[in-house]
Amino acid sequence: MTKMTFGAHPFLLGFDRLDRMVERSARTGSDGFPPYNIELVAENAWRITLAVAGFGTGDLDITLEDRQLMVRGRQPEDSGARVFLHRGIAGRAFQRAFVLADGVEVAGATHADGLLHIDLRRAAPEPVVRAIDIARA
């Protein structure tokens, strides 16, 4: 049995990109680190908050790669001078991806108190109804 996709359905023309986005988001599963929240802050605005305790601003990198928001963190190598009796604060490198819909933009990012906030907003939508001129052949 073959799987029906958005791009293969005869009445959904041009949705092949949406199909690829759904597939890509299904593959972006990770081990749950770092934990994050996504909140709706206005009708067309969201905030992603990642708990990045121990990471400095210079240890974090945010990029937008083909509608995929990539958040990466890497701490500098430990010199080995410290001796931990218990190490419960994760300091490992991470990468977390979020797929953004068309029209959603990154408005900005802030880092304070061990939390990385990434603000997103949707640009004003285009008019839905548009007349199409018919040219004479």
SEVO-458199 format. One record per residue: residue number from 1; x, y, z of N, C-alpha, C in turn. Coordinates in nm, 2 decimals. Each point is the difference from the previous one (the first is absolute). Layout:
! residues N
+------+--------+--------+--------+--------+--------+--------+--------+--------+--------+
! resi !    npx !    npy !    npz !   capx !   capy !   capz !    cpx !    cpy !    cpz !
+------+--------+--------+--------+--------+--------+--------+--------+--------+--------+
!  NUM !      X !      Y !      Z !      X !      Y !      Z !      X !      Y !      Z !
...
+------+--------+--------+--------+--------+--------+--------+--------+--------+--------+
***
This chain:
! residues 137
+------+--------+--------+--------+--------+--------+--------+--------+--------+--------+
! resi !    npx !    npy !    npz !   capx !   capy !   capz !    cpx !    cpy !    cpz !
+------+--------+--------+--------+--------+--------+--------+--------+--------+--------+
!    1 !   0.08 !  -0.12 !   0.00 !  -0.08 !   0.12 !   0.00 !   0.09 !   0.12 !   0.00 !
!    2 !  -0.03 !   0.10 !  -0.09 !   0.08 !   0.12 !  -0.01 !  -0.06 !   0.11 !   0.09 !
!    3 !   0.09 !   0.08 !   0.04 !  -0.04 !   0.11 !   0.09 !  -0.04 !   0.12 !  -0.09 !
!    4 !  -0.12 !   0.06 !   0.03 !  -0.05 !   0.11 !  -0.07 !   0.06 !   0.13 !   0.06 !
!    5 !   0.07 !   0.08 !  -0.08 !   0.06 !   0.12 !   0.06 !  -0.08 !   0.12 !  -0.06 !
!    6 !   0.03 !   0.12 !   0.06 !  -0.06 !   0.12 !  -0.05 !   0.03 !   0.03 !  -0.15 !
!    7 !   0.13 !  -0.02 !  -0.03 !   0.05 !   0.03 !  -0.13 !  -0.06 !  -0.10 !  -0.11 !
!    8 !  -0.05 !  -0.12 !   0.04 !  -0.04 !  -0.09 !  -0.10 !  -0.16 !   0.01 !  -0.02 !
!    9 !  -0.07 !   0.07 !   0.09 !  -0.14 !   0.00 !  -0.01 !  -0.04 !   0.10 !  -0.12 !
!   10 !  -0.09 !  -0.05 !  -0.09 !  -0.03 !   0.08 !  -0.12 !  -0.07 !   0.14 !   0.02 !
!   11 !  -0.06 !   0.02 !   0.12 !  -0.07 !   0.12 !   0.03 !   0.08 !   0.10 !   0.08 !
!   12 !   0.12 !  -0.04 !   0.04 !   0.09 !   0.08 !   0.08 !   0.12 !   0.04 !  -0.07 !
!   13 !  -0.01 !   0.09 !  -0.09 !   0.11 !   0.04 !  -0.09 !   0.10 !   0.09 !   0.07 !
!   14 !   0.13 !  -0.02 !   0.00 !   0.10 !   0.08 !   0.05 !   0.03 !  -0.02 !   0.15 !
!   15 !  -0.06 !  -0.11 !   0.06 !   0.02 !  -0.03 !   0.14 !   0.12 !  -0.09 !   0.03 !
!   16 !   0.08 !  -0.02 !  -0.11 !   0.12 !  -0.09 !   0.02 !   0.09 !   0.05 !   0.10 !
!   17 !   0.02 !   0.14 !   0.01 !   0.09 !   0.06 !   0.10 !  -0.06 !  -0.02 !   0.14 !
!   18 !  -0.13 !   0.00 !   0.02 !  -0.06 !  -0.03 !   0.13 !   0.03 !  -0.14 !   0.04 !
!   19 !  -0.01 !  -0.09 !  -0.10 !   0.03 !  -0.14 !   0.03 !   0.14 !  -0.02 !   0.04 !
!   20 !   0.09 !   0.07 !  -0.06 !   0.14 !  -0.01 !   0.04 !   0.03 !   0.06 !   0.14 !
!   21 !  -0.08 !   0.10 !   0.03 !   0.02 !   0.06 !   0.13 !  -0.05 !  -0.09 !   0.11 !
!   22 !  -0.12 !  -0.07 !  -0.02 !  -0.05 !  -0.09 !   0.09 !   0.10 !  -0.12 !   0.02 !
!   23 !   0.05 !  -0.05 !  -0.11 !   0.10 !  -0.11 !   0.02 !   0.12 !   0.05 !   0.07 !
!   24 !   0.05 !   0.12 !  -0.02 !   0.12 !   0.05 !   0.06 !  -0.02 !   0.02 !   0.15 !
!   25 !  -0.12 !   0.05 !   0.04 !  -0.03 !   0.02 !   0.14 !  -0.01 !  -0.13 !   0.07 !
!   26 !  -0.05 !  -0.11 !  -0.07 !  -0.01 !  -0.13 !   0.07 !   0.14 !  -0.06 !   0.03 !
!   27 !   0.10 !   0.04 !  -0.08 !   0.14 !  -0.05 !   0.02 !   0.08 !   0.08 !   0.10 !
!   28 !  -0.05 !   0.12 !   0.04 !   0.07 !   0.08 !   0.09 !  -0.01 !  -0.04 !   0.15 !
!   29 !  -0.05 !  -0.11 !   0.03 !  -0.01 !  -0.05 !   0.13 !   0.14 !  -0.01 !   0.07 !
!   30 !   0.00 !   0.03 !   0.13 !   0.13 !   0.00 !   0.07 !  -0.02 !  -0.06 !   0.13 !
!   31 !   0.10 !   0.00 !   0.08 !   0.00 !  -0.06 !   0.13 !  -0.07 !   0.08 !   0.11 !
!   32 !  -0.05 !   0.12 !  -0.03 !  -0.08 !   0.08 !   0.10 !   0.09 !   0.10 !   0.06 !
!   33 !   0.12 !   0.02 !  -0.04 !   0.09 !   0.10 !   0.06 !   0.04 !   0.10 !  -0.11 !
!   34 !  -0.01 !   0.13 !   0.03 !  -0.06 !   0.05 !   0.13 !  -0.15 !   0.01 !   0.00 !
!   35 !  -0.06 !   0.00 !   0.11 !  -0.14 !   0.01 !   0.01 !  -0.05 !   0.14 !  -0.05 !
!   36 !  -0.12 !   0.00 !  -0.06 !  -0.04 !   0.13 !  -0.05 !  -0.15 !   0.02 !   0.01 !
!   37 !  -0.05 !   0.12 !  -0.01 !  -0.14 !   0.04 !   0.00 !  -0.03 !   0.07 !  -0.13 !
!   38 !  -0.12 !  -0.01 !  -0.05 !  -0.05 !   0.08 !  -0.11 !  -0.13 !   0.07 !   0.05 !
!   39 !   0.00 !   0.13 !   0.00 !  -0.12 !   0.07 !   0.05 !  -0.05 !   0.09 !  -0.11 !
!   40 !  -0.14 !   0.02 !   0.00 !  -0.06 !   0.10 !  -0.09 !  -0.01 !   0.13 !   0.08 !
!   41 !   0.07 !   0.10 !  -0.05 !   0.00 !   0.13 !   0.08 !  -0.09 !   0.10 !  -0.06 !
!   42 !  -0.05 !  -0.02 !  -0.13 !  -0.09 !   0.09 !  -0.06 !  -0.06 !  -0.08 !  -0.12 !
!   43 !  -0.10 !   0.05 !  -0.07 !  -0.07 !  -0.07 !  -0.10 !   0.10 !  -0.06 !  -0.11 !
!   44 !   0.10 !   0.08 !  -0.03 !   0.10 !  -0.04 !  -0.11 !   0.14 !   0.01 !   0.06 !
!   45 !   0.02 !  -0.04 !   0.12 !   0.13 !   0.01 !   0.06 !   0.02 !  -0.12 !   0.10 !
!   46 !   0.12 !  -0.06 !   0.00 !   0.03 !  -0.11 !   0.09 !   0.14 !   0.03 !   0.07 !
!   47 !   0.02 !  -0.07 !   0.10 !   0.13 !   0.00 !   0.07 !   0.04 !  -0.14 !   0.03 !
!   48 !   0.12 !  -0.03 !  -0.05 !   0.07 !  -0.13 !   0.04 !   0.10 !   0.03 !   0.11 !
!   49 !  -0.01 !  -0.07 !   0.11 !   0.09 !   0.02 !   0.11 !   0.07 !  -0.14 !   0.03 !
!   50 !   0.13 !   0.01 !  -0.01 !   0.09 !  -0.12 !   0.03 !   0.07 !   0.02 !   0.13 !
!   51 !   0.00 !  -0.10 !   0.08 !   0.08 !   0.00 !   0.13 !   0.14 !  -0.04 !  -0.03 !
!   52 !   0.09 !   0.10 !   0.00 !   0.14 !  -0.02 !  -0.04 !   0.10 !   0.04 !   0.12 !
!   53 !  -0.03 !  -0.06 !   0.12 !   0.08 !   0.03 !   0.12 !   0.15 !  -0.03 !  -0.03 !
!   54 !   0.09 !   0.09 !   0.03 !   0.14 !  -0.03 !  -0.01 !   0.05 !   0.05 !  -0.14 !
!   55 !  -0.08 !   0.03 !  -0.09 !   0.04 !   0.05 !  -0.13 !   0.00 !   0.15 !   0.00 !
!   56 !   0.11 !   0.06 !  -0.05 !   0.01 !   0.14 !  -0.01 !  -0.05 !   0.04 !  -0.14 !
!   57 !  -0.02 !   0.13 !  -0.02 !  -0.05 !   0.05 !  -0.13 !   0.09 !  -0.04 !  -0.11 !
!   58 !   0.13 !   0.00 !   0.02 !   0.10 !  -0.03 !  -0.10 !   0.00 !  -0.15 !  -0.03 !
!   59 !  -0.06 !  -0.08 !   0.09 !   0.00 !  -0.15 !  -0.02 !  -0.12 !  -0.04 !  -0.09 !
!   60 !  -0.09 !   0.09 !  -0.03 !  -0.13 !  -0.03 !  -0.07 !   0.01 !   0.06 !  -0.14 !
!   61 !  -0.07 !  -0.07 !  -0.09 !   0.00 !   0.04 !  -0.14 !  -0.14 !  -0.03 !  -0.05 !
!   62 !  -0.07 !   0.10 !  -0.06 !  -0.13 !  -0.01 !  -0.06 !   0.01 !   0.03 !  -0.15 !
!   63 !  -0.05 !  -0.09 !  -0.09 !   0.01 !   0.02 !  -0.14 !  -0.14 !  -0.04 !  -0.06 !
!   64 !  -0.03 !   0.06 !  -0.11 !  -0.12 !  -0.04 !  -0.08 !   0.05 !  -0.06 !  -0.13 !
!   65 !  -0.03 !  -0.12 !  -0.02 !   0.05 !  -0.08 !  -0.12 !  -0.12 !  -0.06 !  -0.07 !
!   66 !  -0.04 !   0.07 !  -0.11 !  -0.11 !  -0.05 !  -0.08 !  -0.13 !  -0.03 !   0.08 !
!   67 !  -0.05 !   0.10 !   0.07 !  -0.12 !   0.00 !   0.09 !   0.02 !  -0.09 !   0.12 !
!   68 !   0.12 !  -0.04 !   0.03 !   0.02 !  -0.08 !   0.12 !   0.09 !   0.08 !   0.09 !
!   69 !  -0.06 !   0.03 !   0.12 !   0.07 !   0.07 !   0.11 !   0.09 !  -0.09 !   0.07 !
!   70 !   0.13 !   0.02 !   0.00 !   0.10 !  -0.09 !   0.06 !   0.06 !   0.07 !   0.12 !
!   71 !  -0.01 !  -0.06 !   0.12 !   0.06 !   0.05 !   0.12 !   0.11 !  -0.10 !   0.04 !
!   72 !   0.13 !   0.05 !   0.01 !   0.11 !  -0.08 !   0.04 !   0.07 !   0.06 !   0.12 !
!   73 !   0.05 !  -0.09 !   0.08 !   0.07 !   0.04 !   0.12 !   0.13 !  -0.08 !   0.02 !
!   74 !   0.11 !   0.06 !   0.03 !   0.12 !  -0.07 !   0.02 !   0.08 !   0.08 !   0.10 !
!   75 !   0.04 !  -0.07 !   0.11 !   0.08 !   0.07 !   0.10 !   0.14 !  -0.03 !  -0.02 !
!   76 !   0.09 !   0.10 !   0.04 !   0.14 !  -0.03 !  -0.02 !   0.05 !  -0.12 !   0.08 !
!   77 !   0.11 !  -0.06 !  -0.05 !   0.05 !  -0.12 !   0.06 !   0.04 !   0.03 !   0.14 !
!   78 !  -0.03 !  -0.09 !   0.10 !   0.04 !   0.02 !   0.14 !   0.15 !  -0.03 !   0.01 !
!   79 !   0.07 !   0.09 !   0.07 !   0.14 !  -0.01 !   0.02 !   0.04 !  -0.12 !   0.09 !
!   80 !  -0.10 !  -0.06 !   0.07 !   0.03 !  -0.11 !   0.09 !   0.05 !   0.04 !   0.13 !
!   81 !   0.00 !   0.13 !   0.03 !   0.05 !   0.05 !   0.13 !  -0.10 !  -0.02 !   0.11 !
!   82 !  -0.13 !  -0.01 !  -0.04 !  -0.11 !  -0.02 !   0.10 !  -0.02 !  -0.15 !   0.02 !
!   83 !  -0.03 !  -0.03 !   0.13 !  -0.03 !  -0.14 !   0.03 !  -0.15 !   0.00 !   0.05 !
!   84 !  -0.09 !  -0.07 !  -0.08 !  -0.14 !  -0.01 !   0.04 !  -0.02 !  -0.12 !   0.08 !
!   85 !  -0.07 !   0.02 !   0.12 !  -0.05 !  -0.11 !   0.08 !  -0.13 !  -0.05 !  -0.06 !
!   86 !  -0.08 !   0.09 !  -0.06 !  -0.13 !  -0.03 !  -0.06 !  -0.01 !   0.10 !  -0.12 !
!   87 !  -0.03 !  -0.04 !  -0.11 !  -0.02 !   0.09 !  -0.12 !  -0.14 !  -0.02 !  -0.05 !
!   88 !  -0.10 !   0.08 !   0.04 !  -0.13 !  -0.01 !  -0.04 !  -0.05 !   0.10 !  -0.10 !
!   89 !   0.09 !   0.10 !  -0.03 !  -0.03 !   0.10 !  -0.10 !   0.06 !  -0.04 !  -0.13 !
!   90 !  -0.08 !  -0.03 !  -0.10 !   0.05 !  -0.05 !  -0.12 !   0.08 !   0.11 !  -0.07 !
!   91 !   0.11 !  -0.04 !  -0.05 !   0.09 !   0.10 !  -0.07 !   0.03 !  -0.05 !  -0.14 !
!   92 !  -0.08 !  -0.10 !  -0.05 !   0.03 !  -0.06 !  -0.13 !  -0.05 !   0.09 !  -0.11 !
!   93 !   0.06 !  -0.02 !  -0.12 !  -0.05 !   0.08 !  -0.11 !  -0.14 !  -0.05 !  -0.04 !
!   94 !  -0.07 !   0.09 !  -0.06 !  -0.14 !  -0.04 !  -0.05 !  -0.03 !   0.07 !  -0.13 !
!   95 !  -0.10 !  -0.05 !  -0.06 !  -0.06 !   0.06 !  -0.12 !  -0.15 !  -0.03 !   0.00 !
!   96 !  -0.08 !   0.10 !  -0.01 !  -0.14 !  -0.01 !   0.00 !  -0.06 !   0.07 !  -0.13 !
!   97 !  -0.09 !  -0.06 !  -0.07 !  -0.05 !   0.06 !  -0.12 !  -0.15 !   0.02 !   0.01 !
!   98 !  -0.05 !   0.11 !  -0.06 !  -0.14 !   0.03 !   0.00 !  -0.03 !   0.04 !  -0.15 !
!   99 !  -0.10 !  -0.06 !  -0.06 !  -0.04 !   0.03 !  -0.14 !  -0.10 !   0.11 !   0.01 !
!  100 !   0.02 !   0.11 !  -0.07 !  -0.08 !   0.12 !   0.00 !  -0.09 !   0.00 !  -0.13 !
!  101 !  -0.12 !   0.04 !   0.01 !  -0.09 !   0.01 !  -0.11 !   0.04 !   0.13 !  -0.09 !
!  102 !  -0.04 !   0.00 !  -0.12 !   0.02 !   0.11 !  -0.09 !  -0.06 !   0.13 !   0.07 !
!  103 !   0.07 !   0.11 !   0.00 !  -0.06 !   0.12 !   0.05 !   0.04 !   0.02 !   0.15 !
!  104 !   0.05 !  -0.10 !   0.07 !   0.05 !   0.01 !   0.14 !   0.14 !   0.05 !   0.00 !
!  105 !   0.03 !   0.10 !   0.07 !   0.13 !   0.06 !   0.01 !   0.06 !   0.00 !   0.14 !
!  106 !   0.13 !   0.00 !   0.01 !   0.06 !   0.01 !   0.13 !   0.01 !   0.15 !   0.03 !
!  107 !  -0.07 !   0.05 !   0.11 !  -0.01 !   0.14 !   0.04 !   0.13 !   0.04 !   0.08 !
!  108 !   0.05 !  -0.10 !   0.07 !   0.12 !   0.03 !   0.09 !   0.02 !  -0.11 !   0.10 !
!  109 !   0.11 !   0.01 !   0.07 !   0.03 !  -0.10 !   0.10 !   0.07 !   0.07 !   0.12 !
!  110 !  -0.02 !  -0.05 !   0.12 !   0.06 !   0.05 !   0.12 !   0.04 !  -0.12 !   0.09 !
!  111 !   0.11 !   0.03 !   0.08 !   0.05 !  -0.11 !   0.08 !   0.02 !   0.07 !   0.14 !
!  112 !  -0.07 !  -0.06 !   0.10 !   0.01 !   0.05 !   0.14 !  -0.04 !  -0.10 !   0.10 !
!  113 !   0.07 !  -0.01 !   0.11 !  -0.04 !  -0.09 !   0.11 !  -0.01 !  -0.15 !  -0.04 !
!  114 !   0.09 !  -0.04 !  -0.09 !   0.00 !  -0.14 !  -0.04 !  -0.11 !  -0.04 !  -0.10 !
!  115 !  -0.07 !   0.10 !  -0.06 !  -0.10 !  -0.02 !  -0.10 !   0.03 !   0.07 !  -0.12 !
!  116 !  -0.02 !  -0.07 !  -0.12 !   0.01 !   0.06 !  -0.13 !  -0.14 !   0.02 !  -0.05 !
!  117 !  -0.03 !   0.13 !  -0.03 !  -0.14 !   0.03 !  -0.06 !   0.02 !   0.03 !  -0.14 !
!  118 !  -0.08 !  -0.06 !  -0.09 !   0.00 !   0.03 !  -0.14 !  -0.14 !   0.04 !  -0.04 !
!  119 !  -0.02 !   0.13 !  -0.04 !  -0.13 !   0.05 !  -0.04 !  -0.02 !  -0.01 !  -0.14 !
!  120 !  -0.12 !  -0.05 !  -0.04 !  -0.04 !  -0.02 !  -0.14 !  -0.13 !   0.07 !  -0.02 !
!  121 !  -0.02 !   0.05 !  -0.13 !  -0.12 !   0.07 !  -0.04 !  -0.04 !  -0.04 !  -0.14 !
!  122 !  -0.13 !   0.01 !  -0.03 !  -0.04 !  -0.03 !  -0.13 !  -0.03 !   0.14 !  -0.07 !
!  123 !   0.06 !   0.01 !  -0.12 !  -0.02 !   0.12 !  -0.07 !  -0.15 !   0.01 !  -0.04 !
!  124 !  -0.05 !   0.12 !  -0.03 !  -0.14 !   0.03 !  -0.04 !  -0.03 !  -0.09 !  -0.12 !
!  125 !  -0.11 !  -0.07 !   0.01 !  -0.03 !  -0.09 !  -0.12 !  -0.05 !   0.08 !  -0.12 !
!  126 !   0.02 !  -0.06 !  -0.12 !  -0.04 !   0.07 !  -0.12 !  -0.15 !  -0.02 !  -0.02 !
!  127 !  -0.06 !   0.09 !  -0.08 !  -0.15 !  -0.01 !  -0.02 !  -0.03 !  -0.14 !  -0.06 !
!  128 !  -0.11 !  -0.06 !   0.04 !  -0.04 !  -0.13 !  -0.04 !  -0.06 !   0.00 !  -0.14 !
!  129 !  -0.08 !   0.10 !  -0.03 !  -0.07 !   0.00 !  -0.13 !   0.07 !   0.09 !  -0.09 !
!  130 !   0.03 !  -0.05 !  -0.12 !   0.07 !   0.08 !  -0.10 !  -0.06 !  -0.04 !  -0.14 !
!  131 !  -0.04 !   0.10 !  -0.08 !  -0.05 !  -0.02 !  -0.13 !   0.11 !  -0.04 !  -0.10 !
!  132 !  -0.02 !  -0.09 !  -0.09 !   0.10 !  -0.05 !  -0.10 !  -0.05 !   0.05 !  -0.13 !
!  133 !   0.08 !   0.08 !  -0.07 !  -0.03 !   0.04 !  -0.14 !   0.01 !  -0.11 !  -0.09 !
!  134 !  -0.09 !   0.00 !  -0.10 !   0.00 !  -0.10 !  -0.11 !   0.06 !   0.06 !  -0.13 !
!  135 !   0.10 !  -0.05 !  -0.05 !   0.06 !   0.06 !  -0.12 !  -0.06 !  -0.07 !  -0.12 !
!  136 !  -0.01 !   0.08 !  -0.11 !  -0.06 !  -0.05 !  -0.12 !   0.11 !  -0.08 !  -0.08 !
!  137 !  -0.04 !  -0.11 !  -0.05 !   0.10 !  -0.09 !  -0.08 !   0.01 !   0.05 !  -0.14 !
+------+--------+--------+--------+--------+--------+--------+--------+--------+--------+
***
